[in-house]
Amino acid sequence: MGLKAVSESLTLTVTFTLASLFLGCAIPQVPFRTVYEDPVNYVRLEADDEVLPEWPPGHHAHPKVFTADQVARILKGMIAQEHRIWIQKWIQDEAPLVPVFKDEEVALLAPQIAEAFATAKYNERVTFYLSQPQTSVKRVITSGGMYFRNNELHVILGNWQFVYGIPTYGMIYDRRYPMRPTAAKGFDLFFQPAEAVIKQRSSLWDTLLANTKDELVIDIGVIVPSAVATATIR
């Protein structure tokens, strides 16, 4: 390869690298308020850009009074299952149902989420991020968010026990966007008792990508009747 070709190749490489860094830095940060944070976990209040101030019917019913015990009951009711297509089920049978949160994670999250709901605004969602470092460049993450509207609690699980490899360059997305999956979701999300779940309609595309059961809509009156009876703070 001639010197001219080498020079042009280096120029293109440097240009591409600088452009990538510039675009990475240009990605906006979602506005948030920190409720709890330690070196590996957090609970935040994030602005929901889908909530319009001029359209009150779309506002979240926040702030909302929950006790830590009530939140713990909700968290313990969340169950995940590895998503398997029909041929996997034929070979391996159904995957086992596993609690989404361990006992120590429930103990950490419950009081912080209760505090977050008590101070949340009509256009904010409560988000959480749990991380278990494996190596200096690898961690297992569980993250998501929730909001309350009418008597329905919406829970979105973005990642569940996902092994995230920290890139050597570029944007680290898992902590910045807890409600967004860092890869294609490979799990289904359930809740016990099942009668508390309000079924939602899903598209064929969501079904094919295993995205149909990553969000729960829970009739909170079935789980925590006193939470519905308690007046929402205004």
FENJO-V751772 format. One line per field, one symbol per residue. phi: phi as a letter, one per 40 degrees, with the letter a starting at -180 (. if undefined). psi: psi as a letter, one per 20 degrees, with the letter a starting at -180 (. if undefined). burial: # if it has 9 or more other ideal C-beta (glycine too) atoms within 8 Angstrom, else .. A space follows every 50 residues. Layout:
BEGIN
phi->???
psi->???
burial->???
END
This chain:
BEGIN
phi->.cccccccccccccccccccccccccccccdabccaabdbbabbbbcbcc ccdcbddccccbcacbcccccdccccccbbadcbcdcccccbgccccbdc bcdccccccdccccccccbcccbbbcbbabbbcbbcbaabbbaiaaabaf bbbcbbbcbbfccbccccagccccccbcccccadcbabbbabcccccccb cbcccccccgbcbbbbbbcccccbdccccccccb
psi->prhgggghghggggggghgggghghipqppprppgqpahirrproqpoii pphjnhhjqqmqrpoqrhhgghgghhippqpppprhhghhgiaqqqppph prghhghghghhhghghhjqrikqqpqqpppopgaijpqpqprbrqrppc kpopppogqolpopopqirapohhhhmhipqirppkqqprqpqhiipoqq qqrhghghjkjhkippopohhhgmhhhhhpppp.
burial->.....#..#..........##..#.......#..##....######.#.. #.......########.#.############.#.....#..........# #...##.###.#######.#..#########......###########.. .#########.#.#.........#...##.##..#.#####....##... .....##..##.############..##...#..
END
